[in-house]
Amino acid sequence: MSGNKTKKTKAMTPAQFNAAASKRVFSIIQKTKIIPVIQITKDDAVNVVRALSKGGINIAEITYRTKDAGLSIKEISQKLPDVLVGAGTICNVQQARDAVSHGAQFIVMPGFDKETVEYCIANGIPVIPGVATPTEVMNAMALGLKTLKLFPAEVIGGTALLKALKGPFSDIKFIPTGGITTENAVNYSKLSNVIAVGGTWIVKPEIIKQKKWDIITAEAQKAVMMLK
């Protein structure tokens, strides 16, 4: 009998798998430097996100502000598998559960709801809660989160607030959203504690209504070049 023993490869534990998935999501966000925030109907979802992709942005946050949000995410997930699609304006566990069941790969929240954050963490779902105060940042840190959405960024202090938060929260990265435009996006992206900006300016509702997909592609290209 041979004394050699076959070395078994250990399978990933759920925690390890989820950590790997989360690392991938945040890596893509940091590389892209922008998360288009989109309010959309199911019929336009694929066309809009395909136009973004043609412009060099392979990520989309579909907001839960319409009844079509879940179905839009499903359409994108099935027909554009190379796009990282997440759900935004998630305010409770029920919405988070619905979004993930339709294919959302990450969750973005306008504020900090502990129950929803804990649900996402327990189920290995990358989650980015919104914060507006140092207290909310500390609440998120207590749950192990290191990437947060600053919202509504411009109204609550903008780049000045982010610079002030850098001192006490040097390990935290932010995705400022709310009031981000072509004119100020670069000022945010230059900050060392900002990994990406979120905004609606690339995919404006009136452009979707007019079905001018080429304009969305052009705006995406412009944003990519601007934030390089």
C-alpha positions as CSV (number, residue, x, y, z in Angstrom):
1,M,0.0,0.0,0.0
2,S,1.2,3.4,-0.8
3,G,1.9,5.7,2.1
4,N,0.9,8.7,0.1
5,K,-2.3,10.4,1.2
6,T,-4.4,12.4,-1.2
7,K,-4.5,16.0,0.0
8,K,-8.1,17.1,0.2
9,T,-9.0,20.7,-0.8
10,K,-11.2,22.3,1.8
11,A,-14.4,23.8,0.5
12,M,-15.2,27.4,1.3
13,T,-17.3,28.0,4.3
14,P,-20.4,30.2,3.7
15,A,-18.6,33.0,5.5
16,Q,-15.6,32.7,3.3
17,F,-17.7,32.6,0.2
18,N,-19.7,35.6,1.2
19,A,-16.5,37.5,2.0
20,A,-15.2,36.7,-1.4
21,A,-18.4,37.9,-3.1
22,S,-18.4,41.1,-1.0
23,K,-14.8,41.8,-1.9
24,R,-15.6,41.4,-5.6
25,V,-18.6,43.8,-5.4
26,F,-16.6,46.5,-3.7
27,S,-13.6,46.0,-6.0
28,I,-15.8,46.7,-9.0
29,I,-17.4,49.7,-7.4
30,Q,-14.0,51.2,-6.5
31,K,-12.6,50.5,-10.0
32,T,-15.7,52.0,-11.7
33,K,-15.7,55.0,-9.4
34,I,-19.4,55.7,-10.1
35,I,-22.8,54.1,-9.3
36,P,-25.6,55.3,-11.6
37,V,-28.7,55.5,-9.6
38,I,-31.7,54.6,-11.8
39,Q,-35.5,54.8,-11.4
40,I,-36.8,52.7,-14.2
41,T,-39.6,50.4,-15.6
42,K,-39.1,46.8,-16.6
43,D,-39.6,47.6,-20.3
44,D,-36.7,50.0,-20.4
45,A,-34.3,48.3,-17.9
46,V,-32.2,46.3,-20.3
47,N,-31.9,49.1,-22.9
48,V,-30.8,51.7,-20.3
49,V,-28.2,49.4,-18.7
50,R,-26.9,48.2,-22.0
51,A,-26.4,51.8,-23.0
52,L,-24.5,52.4,-19.8
53,S,-22.4,49.3,-20.5
54,K,-21.5,50.5,-24.0
55,G,-20.3,53.7,-22.4
56,G,-18.0,51.8,-20.0
57,I,-20.1,51.6,-16.9
58,N,-21.0,48.0,-16.0
59,I,-22.8,48.7,-12.7
60,A,-26.3,50.0,-11.9
61,E,-28.3,50.7,-8.8
62,I,-32.0,50.2,-9.4
63,T,-34.0,52.2,-6.9
64,Y,-37.0,50.7,-5.2
65,R,-39.2,53.7,-6.0
66,T,-41.3,52.0,-8.6
67,K,-43.3,48.7,-8.6
68,D,-41.1,47.5,-11.4
69,A,-37.9,47.6,-9.4
70,G,-37.6,43.9,-8.7
71,L,-38.6,42.9,-12.2
72,S,-36.2,45.4,-13.7
73,I,-33.4,43.8,-11.7
74,K,-34.4,40.4,-12.8
75,E,-34.4,41.4,-16.5
76,I,-30.9,43.0,-16.2
77,S,-29.5,40.0,-14.2
78,Q,-30.8,37.5,-16.8
79,K,-30.0,39.4,-20.0
80,L,-26.9,41.3,-19.0
81,P,-25.0,38.9,-16.7
82,D,-21.7,40.9,-16.9
83,V,-23.3,43.9,-15.3
84,L,-23.2,44.3,-11.5
85,V,-26.7,45.2,-10.6
86,G,-27.8,46.3,-7.1
87,A,-31.0,47.6,-5.4
88,G,-31.2,51.1,-4.0
89,T,-33.6,53.0,-1.7
90,I,-34.0,49.8,0.4
91,C,-35.6,50.7,3.7
92,N,-36.5,47.4,5.3
93,V,-35.9,43.7,5.3
94,Q,-38.8,42.8,3.1
95,Q,-37.5,45.0,0.3
96,A,-34.0,43.6,0.7
97,R,-35.3,40.1,0.5
98,D,-37.3,40.9,-2.6
99,A,-34.4,42.6,-4.3
100,V,-32.0,39.7,-3.7
101,S,-34.7,37.2,-4.9
102,H,-34.8,39.0,-8.2
103,G,-31.0,39.0,-8.6
104,A,-29.6,42.1,-6.8
105,Q,-26.0,41.6,-6.0
106,F,-25.7,44.4,-3.5
107,I,-28.1,46.6,-1.4
108,V,-27.9,50.4,-1.0
109,M,-30.0,52.1,1.7
110,P,-30.9,55.8,2.1
111,G,-30.4,55.6,5.9
112,F,-29.3,53.2,8.6
113,D,-31.8,50.5,9.6
114,K,-30.1,48.1,11.9
115,E,-32.5,45.2,11.3
116,T,-32.0,45.4,7.5
117,V,-28.2,45.7,7.8
118,E,-28.1,42.7,10.1
119,Y,-30.3,40.7,7.7
120,C,-27.9,41.5,4.8
121,I,-24.8,40.6,6.9
122,A,-26.3,37.3,8.1
123,N,-27.1,36.3,4.5
124,G,-23.9,37.4,3.0
125,I,-25.3,40.3,1.0
126,P,-23.0,43.3,0.5
127,V,-24.8,46.2,2.0
128,I,-24.2,50.0,1.9
129,P,-26.3,51.8,4.4
130,G,-26.8,55.6,4.2
131,V,-25.3,57.8,7.0
132,A,-25.4,61.5,7.7
133,T,-23.8,61.8,11.1
134,P,-20.8,60.6,13.1
135,T,-23.2,58.6,15.3
136,E,-24.6,56.7,12.3
137,V,-21.0,56.0,11.1
138,M,-20.2,54.5,14.5
139,N,-23.3,52.4,14.5
140,A,-22.3,51.0,11.1
141,M,-18.7,50.4,12.3
142,A,-20.1,48.4,15.3
143,L,-21.6,45.9,12.8
144,G,-18.3,45.6,10.9
145,L,-19.1,47.8,7.9
146,K,-16.4,49.8,6.3
147,T,-18.1,51.3,3.2
148,L,-21.0,53.6,3.6
149,K,-23.2,55.9,1.6
150,L,-23.1,59.6,2.6
151,F,-26.6,60.9,1.9
152,P,-27.8,63.4,1.0
153,A,-24.2,64.5,0.5
154,E,-24.5,68.1,-0.8
155,V,-27.2,69.1,1.7
156,I,-25.3,67.8,4.8
157,G,-21.9,69.3,4.1
158,G,-20.5,67.7,1.0
159,T,-16.7,67.5,0.6
160,A,-16.1,69.6,3.7
161,L,-18.0,67.0,5.8
162,L,-16.1,64.1,4.2
163,K,-12.8,65.8,5.1
164,A,-14.0,66.3,8.7
165,L,-15.0,62.6,8.9
166,K,-11.6,61.4,7.7
167,G,-9.9,62.2,11.0
168,P,-11.9,60.1,13.4
169,F,-13.0,57.5,10.8
170,S,-9.8,56.9,8.9
171,D,-10.7,53.3,7.9
172,I,-14.1,54.2,6.5
173,K,-14.8,54.7,2.8
174,F,-17.7,56.6,1.5
175,I,-19.9,56.7,-1.6
176,P,-21.4,60.3,-1.5
177,T,-24.8,60.4,-3.2
178,G,-27.4,63.2,-3.4
179,G,-26.6,66.4,-5.3
180,I,-23.7,64.9,-7.2
181,T,-23.4,66.4,-10.7
182,T,-21.0,66.7,-13.6
183,E,-19.8,69.9,-12.0
184,N,-18.8,68.5,-8.6
185,A,-18.3,64.8,-9.0
186,V,-14.5,65.2,-9.5
187,N,-14.2,67.2,-6.3
188,Y,-15.7,64.2,-4.4
189,S,-13.8,61.5,-6.2
190,K,-10.4,63.2,-5.4
191,L,-10.9,62.6,-1.7
192,S,-9.0,59.7,-0.2
193,N,-12.0,58.4,1.8
194,V,-14.3,58.3,-1.3
195,I,-14.3,55.1,-3.4
196,A,-17.1,56.1,-5.8
197,V,-19.9,58.6,-6.3
198,G,-23.5,57.9,-6.8
199,G,-25.9,59.9,-8.9
200,T,-28.8,60.2,-11.3
201,W,-27.3,62.7,-13.7
202,I,-26.1,60.1,-16.2
203,V,-29.5,58.5,-16.6
204,K,-32.1,61.3,-16.4
205,P,-35.8,60.3,-16.4
206,E,-36.6,62.5,-19.4
207,I,-33.9,60.8,-21.4
208,I,-35.3,57.4,-20.5
209,K,-38.8,58.6,-21.4
210,Q,-37.5,59.7,-24.8
211,K,-35.6,56.4,-25.2
212,K,-32.5,58.2,-26.3
213,W,-30.1,55.4,-25.4
214,D,-27.2,57.0,-27.3
215,I,-27.3,60.0,-25.0
216,I,-27.0,57.7,-22.0
217,T,-24.0,56.0,-23.6
218,A,-22.4,59.4,-24.3
219,E,-23.0,60.6,-20.7
220,A,-21.5,57.3,-19.4
221,Q,-18.4,57.8,-21.5
222,K,-18.0,61.4,-20.3
223,A,-18.3,60.3,-16.7
224,V,-15.7,57.5,-17.1
225,M,-13.2,59.9,-18.6
226,M,-13.9,62.6,-16.0
227,L,-13.4,60.3,-13.0
228,K,-10.2,58.6,-14.3
